[in-house]
C-alpha cells in the first residue's frame, strides 16, 4: 500500500551534455552511451514521509487526527510548515517530481543522507519495523525511477529514524543491515555488499577511478545509540571502531589511486552528536586525509549550516563544565568569532562540514541543494555542545603517561597528516567543489489541490557574476534561476568551496552582523 502510494510515473529522456570526462556509473542500468559530466550533484535529506498524515488535522496529534482549530496548527494539503508534523506523500512526491523535471538531466550523482520514515511522535500510533521498511522501500523505488534509471548513481545513508526503535542499532550483521541491503540493492556496488551487511557502510565510485563517495553509518558514532560502546580505544571490536578501521583503509586506498572522496552520512560529526572517542577518530581522519577528502555532507539537523573540524579538537583538555542549552546559530557565530586572525590560521588544521536543510517541514520549510564542482580536465587553481576550545592544551607527552589519558585515541593517533595547498579541497582544480544553489518552498501552507506550491531559489554561495556563466558553462542552469537575482540571494560571494573560502567566510560572519543575519535567515528559513 505504501509502495503504490509513493510511486509516480517516470518521465523519460536523457540529456547528453558535452563536458569532461566520461562517467559510467557502477551497476547503473545500461544507457545508450556513457554519460558526460555536468559538474553538478544533488544533496537531499530527511524526507520523513508519513502515511498517516491527514489534511486539516491538528498539529497536536502529529497531523494524524482531530481537526485543527487554528490555521497555524492545521495540517495543510502539502504539509504544515514550522511544525512537528512530518511530510505527506504528496510533498515528497512533489519534491522528487520537481527535481526530476528541473534537475535530473543536469546532475551527475545524488547524495541522499537518510531519514525516510516518519518520526515516532505519536503514542497512539507507534511506528513498527515493517512500516519503517515499507516507507524506505517506497522512497528508494522512487529515487531509482527518477535517477538510477537514467544512469545517475544514488548514494543513500542510514538515518536514526530509519531504524527501530529510533536511535538504537546493535552491531551488525543484523535484521536492519540485511533489510537495507535488499532495499538499497540498486545503489550498493556488489563488492561492498558483504561489508554493508556487517555495518551498513560502503563506498561508490561515482566517476570510476577518479571520484568516490564514502557513505558512513553514523548510528555507530551517535551518542544517542546506547547499543554500542562509543569507540573506546580498548574496545577494538566496538562497531564504531570497526567502521573507522574500514574507513581508514578506504581512504588509504583511494589516496594511493590518486582519487578524491566525498564523505557522507546522516548525523553530522560534532562534539554534541558523537561519542567523544568517535569524534576524535573522525576529526583525525578528516585532517589526516585533507588532500583526499573534498568535503563532508550530512543531514539530521534539519537546519542549513556549516561548521569546522579542527586540530584543536585533538588536544588533551579537562572536561568542559556543564553548559546550558544555546541556540545553534549563537554557538556557531561565537565559534566563528573566536577563530584566529587570518595570518595565524594554518588551513592544514581545518575541515568543513556542510549540513543541508530537510525536505520535511519540521521544524522549518522543505529544501534541497545542488552543488557544482570543477569537472574540467586540466583546470588550474584560481552537556556537550558544538564548539572548539582553543589554546591552552595540556602537554600531550606528559599527560599521555597518566591513566586518565593513556588508553584514549588522542594519545594513540600519531600518523603523519596528508595536506597539500594544491589539493582540490584547498585550491580550485579538477573535482574542487565550487558552490551550491539552495531551493525551498517559501509558502508551503498556501498550496492546495488546484494550486500546488512552488520551489524557489533561496540563495546561492556564488557571486552574482558567476551565474552569468563562462564558455556556456553555468553553475546553475539558466532555466533554474529567477529572472532577477536579488542581493539577499548572493550574500556570500564565494569563488569556490575550498577550506580557505569557508574559513574566510566564517571569520567575516563572526565580525559582521549583516552577514551573520543572512546565515541565521537561511538556517531557520525565516
N, C-alpha and C positions, 0 to 999 in steps of 0.2 A: 504493500500500500504506500509506504513512504517512498519507495523507489519510483513508482509511477507518478507520484505527485510532484517529484522533483525534476524529472527529465523533460526537456522540451526538444523540438525538432532541431536537428543540426543544420546550420547554414553551410553550404558547401563553398569551395573555392580556395585557391592557394595563390597568393601574390608572390611572384618571383621578382625580387628587387635586387638590382646589381649592387653588390658590396663584397667585401672580402673578410676572411676566407670562407671556404665552403663548410657546411655543417651537416653531418649525417648522424642524427640522434640515435643512441643505443636503444634497441628494442622498439623503436617507433615504427608504426605501420609504414609500408612501402609507399613512396610518393613518386611522382613522375620523374623528377630529377632532384639531386641534392639541393637543399635549401641554401640560399645565400644569407649571410648575417646582416641583420638590420642595425645591430648595435643598440638594442633595447631589450629589456626584460620586465616582466610584471612581478610585483610582490603583493600578494593578497593574503589576508589573515583573519582569523576569528569571525567566521560567518555565523555560527550558532543558530542554525535553523531550528525552529520549534514547531512540531506538527500539531501542537495543542493550542497554538496562538489563534485567537478569535477576535475579529474586529469588534470594536465598541465595548470590549470588556475592560475591567478595571486593572490598573497597574498593580494594585494591592494584591491581586491574585495572579501575578506574573502574566497578565493579559490572557488568562485562561477561562475566566467565568465572571459572573456578576457584571452588571452594566456600570461603566464608569460614570461618575456623577459630574465631573468637570472635564472640559475639553483637554486640559493639560495632562490628565491622567487616564484618558480613554484611548484604548488601542485603535490606531489608525489603520487604514486599508493596507499600507505598505510598511507599517511599523510605528512605534512610538518613540520619538527622539528624546534624548536626555532622560532615559528611564531605566528601570531594572528589568524591562521585558526583552526577550530575545527576538530573533528575526522570523517573520512569517516566511514560508517558502516563496511567497510572492516577491519578497525583497531579494532573497538570494538568487532566484532565477532572473529577476530583472537586472541585477548586477552583472551576472555572468553573460546574459544575453547582450547587454550593453558593451561589455568588453569584447565579446565575440564580434560584434558588428564594427566596433571602432578600433580595436587593437589586435585582434588575432592575426591579422596579416602584417603587423608591424613589429612583432616581438620575436625573440629567439628562444626564450625559455621562460618558465614560470616557477617562482619560489612561493610556496604555499605553506604557511607556518602554523597550521593546526587550529584546533577547537572547532570541530564541525558537528558538535552535538549541543543541545541546549544546556543551560546551567541547571544545577539541582537546587532550584529556588522555590519549589512549590511542594510543601509537605503532603498535600492532599493528592499530589500526582508525582510520586517519586520516579526517578529515572530507573531504567533497567539496562543490563548489558545488551540485550537484544535490540532495544531502541537505539542505544548509542551506536551499535554496529550498523544498524539499518540506515541511520542518518549519515554516517560516514560513507557507507556504500553508495547511497544516493548522490551525495556531493561528488564522490570520486568518479562515478559514472558520468555525471555532467561535465566534470573537468576533462575527462578523457574525450568526450564528444566534442568539446569546444577546442581543445588544444592538441591532445595526443593524436587524434585522427588527422591532424594537419602536419604531423611530424614534429610538433613542438614539445620538447621534454618538459615534464612537470615533476617538481621535486617537493613532495609533502613532508611534513614533520608532525610528530605526535604531540597533541596538546594535553593539558592537565584535565580538560573536560571530555577528552576522548577515551577516558578510562573509567572503570567503575570499581570502587567508589572514586569520585573525583579526587585528584591529587595523590592517589595511592597506587603504586605499581611495584610489585615484587620483582626481584631479579628474574630474568628470563633464562631459558625459554619458558613461556607460559601461554595461557589462553589468549592474552592480548597480543603478544608478538605473532602468534600463529594466525589469529584472525586478521590482523592488519597485513600480514604477508599475503593473504588472499585478497583483501580489499584493494591493496595497492600493487597487485601483481603487474599491472600495466606500467607502473612507474619505476619499480625497483629492478635494476640490472641483475640478471641471473647470477653472476659471480658473487654478488653481495647478499644473496638470499639467505644463506646459512648464517652469516653474521647478523643479519636483520632478525632472524628468528630467535637469536640469543638476546638481542638487546634493542631492537627497533632503531638502529642507526645504520647508515650506509653512505655511499658516495656515487655520484653520477658525473660522467664526463660529458657536459653539455656541448662542448666543442672538443671532439676527440683529440687527445694528445696536446691540448692547449689550455682549456679552461674547465675546471671541475667545481662541483658543489658538494660539500660535506653536510649531510643532514644529521644533526645530533638529537639524541633522545634526552631532553633536558629533565625529564622526570627523575632521572638518576642523580641529578645535581640539585634539584629543587628542594629547599629545606622544609616544605610542607609535606613531602613524601616521607613518612615515618617508617616505611618498609625497607629502607636502605640505610647503610651505615655512614654516609656523608663523606666518603673519600678519605677516611683516616689512613695515615701512612702505614700503620701496622696491619691494616686490613686490606691486603693487596688483592683479595678476591671480591672486595666490595664492587657492586655493579657499576658505581661511578668510576672507580679506579680502573676497572677492566675497559670501560669505554674510553677513558683518557689514554690508556696504553694503546688501544686500537687507533685512536685519533692521532697520536704522535707518529705511529707507523705510517698512517696515510699521508701526513704532512711531509714526512721524510721522503716517502716515495714520490709524491708529486713534485717536491722540490728537486729531487735527483733527476726528474724528467724535464725540468725547466718549465713546469706548468704553473698557472695561477689558480687560486682557490677562493671561493666564497664560503663562509661558514654560516649555517642557518640552523634555526631551532625555534622552539616555542617560547620558553621562559628566558628572558634576557639575562646575561651573566652580570650580576651586580651583588654587592655585599648584602643587600636586603632581600635577594631572591635565592641565592645559592648557599649551601653549607659552606662554612669558612674554608675548609680544606679543598673543596671542589672549586671554589672561586680562585684560590691560589693557583691550582693547576691550570685552570682556564687562562688566567692572566699570563702566566709564564709561557704557555704555548703560543698565545696570541702575539706576545712580544718577541719570543724566540724565532718565530716564523713570519715576522713582519714583511720580509721580502717575498713571501709566497702567498700570503693572505691579502686579498684586495679589499675585504670588508666583512662585516658581521651583521646579519639581518635577522630580526626577531619580531615577535608579536606579543600576545598575552596581556600587555598593559592597557590596551585599548586607548592609548594616548600617544600621539605623534611626538617623538622627541629623539634626542641623541645624547650620548654620554661617552666617557673615555674609560679605558682600562689603562692603568698607569704603573710604571715601575715602582712607585712608592707603595703600591698595594702589596709588594713582596717584602717590604721591610718588617722587622720584628717590632711590635709595639704592645703596650699594655692594652687590655680590652677596653673599649670606649665605655664611658659612663652611660647609664640608661638615658635614652633621648625620647622626648615627646614626639608625637606624630607631626610631621611637617608636610606641606603640600609638595608634590613632586617638582613643580615649577620652582618654588622657593629654594629647594635643596639643590637643584641643578644650577640655578643662577648663582647661588652662593659658591658652589664648586667652581664655576667658570671665573667668578670674580677673584678667587684665591689662586688661580693659576699663576705661575711665574711670569715675569716680564719676557717679552719676545726674545730678547738677546740671551736670556738664561734658559730657554727651553731647548731641550735635546729631543728632537722628534723620534729618535730611536725608542724613546720611553713611552710612546703612546700608541694605542689602537682605538679605533672608533666603532661604536655600536650604534646602529640605526634601528629604531623601533617604529613600526608602521601603525597607522590607525586601523581600526577594526571595521569590518562590514556591518557587524551588529550595531544597532543604535543604542548601545548600552555601555557607557552612560552618555555617549556623545552622538555623532552623526556617522552614517555609513561613508567609508572612504577606501581608497586603494591608491597605490602609486606605481608609476612606470619609470624605471631607471634607464638612462642611456650610458653607454660605455664606449670606449675607443676600440673600434673593430677594424681599424685601418692598418694594414701591414706597413711596417717601416715608419710608423708615426714616431715623432720625437717629442721631447719634453717641452713644453711651454712652462624592637630593640635595636637592632642594627638598622641602618638605613643606607641608602646610596650616599656616596661621598668618598673623598680621598684625603686622609690625613697626610700632610706633607711636612717634611723636615723632622729632625729630632729622633730619627730611628735609632734603635739600640745597636750596640756593637755586635754584629752577627757572629763573628768568630768566637767571641767570648760567650755570648748568650746561648749559642747552639750546643754548648757543652753541658748546659743545665737540663735537668729532667723535664722542665716545663716546655722546652722548645726542641729538645734533641730529636724526638720522633715526630717531627712535623714536616710538611712539604717545603716550607720556606727554608728549612735547613738542609734539604736534600736535593733541591733543584739547582744544579750548578753548571748546566750545559751552556756552551757559547751561543750567543744570540746571532741571528742572521738578519741584519738590517742593511739597507742599501738606499742611499738617497736617489738612486736612479731606478729603483724598483717601481712597478706600476702602482703600488699603494702610496708612493711618495712623489712621483712625477708623471706628467701626462704622456703616456705612450700606449702601445697595444695592451688592451684589457683594463686600462685605468677607468674607474667609474667617473663619469663626467657630471652627472646631476640627475635630478628626478622631477617629475611633474606629479602633483597630488590632486586627486579628484574627490569630490564629496557631493552629497545631496543636501543643499542648504535649507530646503523647505520640505522635508520628508512628510510632515504632517498634512501638507496640502494635497498630496497625491490621492487620487481616488480611482474608481473603476474606469471612468471616462477620460480622466486627465492624469496620466502617470507622472511621477516626479522626474526631475532631470539631474543628471550628474553634471557638475560644473567644475571648471578648473579652480581649485582653491589657491594654490601657489606653485611656483617653481623655484628651484635653487639657482637657476641661471640668471644672468643679467638679461635685460630686455633685448639687447643687441644679438645675443646668441640665438634667440628664437627666430631671427630672420634668416638663419641658415647660411651655409657657405658651400659652394660647389654642389648645390642641390641636395646637401645632407642636412637634415633638420633634427635636432634632438627631440622635438615634439612635432609630429606631422601637422601640417597646417590645418587639416580638417578637424583636428582635436584641440585647436586653440580658439579662444573667443576672437571676435573681430577686432576688439580693442583690449590690450593688456593694461590692467590698472597697476599703479605703483605698489599697492598693497600685495600684489601677486608676485612681485620680483624684489623683495627687500634684501635678500641675502647676496645676490650678485656673485656667486661663486664661479670661478673659472673651471673648477673640477671638484671632485670629492676625495682628494688625497688627504692624508693625515694632516699635512700642513695647512690646507684650506680649512679643515674643520677646527683645528686648534686656533687659527686666526679668527674664525667666526665666533668661537666660544669666548675668546678674550674680549672681542668687541661687544658681545651680548652682556658680558659681566660688567661692562662700563658704559653701556648705552641703554638708557631707559626706553628709548623708542624701539631699538632693535629687540630688546627683551620683551617688549609688549607684543611684537609680531610673533615671537616664539610662543608666548603664552596664548595668544589668539589661536594659533594653529594647533597647539597642544589640546586645548579644550573646545575647539571649533565654535567659538563664540562670535 
